[in-house]
Amino acid sequence: MTLHERDTELFFHTYKRLPLEIIRGEGAYLFTADGKRYLDMFGGIAVNALGYGHPRVLQAITDQAARYIHVSNYFVQEPQVRLATLLTRLSGFPRVFFCNSGTEAIEGAFKIARKWGSSRDKREIVGFSNAFHGRSMGALSLMDRPSYRDGFGPFLPHCTVAPFNDPAALHSVLGPNTAAVILECIQGEAGIRPVSTEFIHVLQRLRGAFGFLVIADEIQSGGGRTGKFLACEHSNLRPDLVTLAKPIGGGLPLGAILGTQLVAGTLQPGTHGTTFGGNPVACAAGAAVLEELIATNLMQQVTDNGAFFTGRLMQLCSDFPTICKEVRGKGLMLGLELAQDGGPVVTAMRDRGILVNCTDTTVLRFVPPLIVSRDQIRETIDTLRTVFTAGVQPPPQ
């Protein structure tokens, strides 16, 4: 029985596995059991900021694992404090809570918003169409896509989903009963769709009028991926709460909530907690990632290479107008919308040694390691050009 056959027999069928058996990674590349090398342009879906096998991350994991792997959160832990210090330095937010994942960060932010609003007679939490905040019941209550929600209801009360990027709709859903609004400044799963300037302007004005919290979901867009530490910085949006995960654990499970002084006192001992959140090995790995981000000025490299990547994608749109529709995104969080299903393109690229991801059916999503080189970007563009020229067909086997 093959590994894939055993996988199918053992697990709930929640994932569409790729037909590859990965045995190791190095830099921006993955290597399979049959000896092939693949350029990974989605990096564990925006997780592996420094690629695979980065020496700084490996050393941090090894050193911390030799000290201790886990103690309870009854103890002050140096790796947690070190990572929290880096997060506050890079983000400007004074408070941090560590958990295990993006979904847990969303749930925690949801609880903070409800707790904060309970003493102010504010109950409603508002999300936006096509968003993705995770798989938990709280997250699903703030999302509207049937593919995520069907069969899982009933959902939590006092949750509303409004149209994304529709400023007029904000007037009808936000008011004195609103406790919080949650949004992605760049919607990832929805096809790399940035929030509009007008939408943010109206949101800010209504926030001033009604005094609700703003939660920025930066799970996919945060950690320097857009060229700034948080994507909301591009919109001059200062949220009250920020949810982070994906890159901040260096590839290990870790999530975080950042908060302003406005919400700093909302949680008290016993009102929220976690057994494994802030795992010291994960925090040590995450600190190594952020230290590298600072020491190498990696976010400027992301900005520069992102502009280069965007320009090359836009040229593809110009050269293949019947295949390509639009390029969206910031830094190294980019989407190329196609005029057709992106699945065959993903397959054709994989058969040529490059791993890309398709989201929202027609959007090729590029969230590679932040260390990706211009030569690797050129290789990706050249291969896309070959695939488009061939009529979006995989090569013969």
Summary of the structure (lengths in Angstrom):
residues: 397
radius of gyration: 21.2
end to end distance: 23.2
largest distance: 64.8
contacts: 1367
relative contact order: 0.16
helix: 40%
strand: 19%
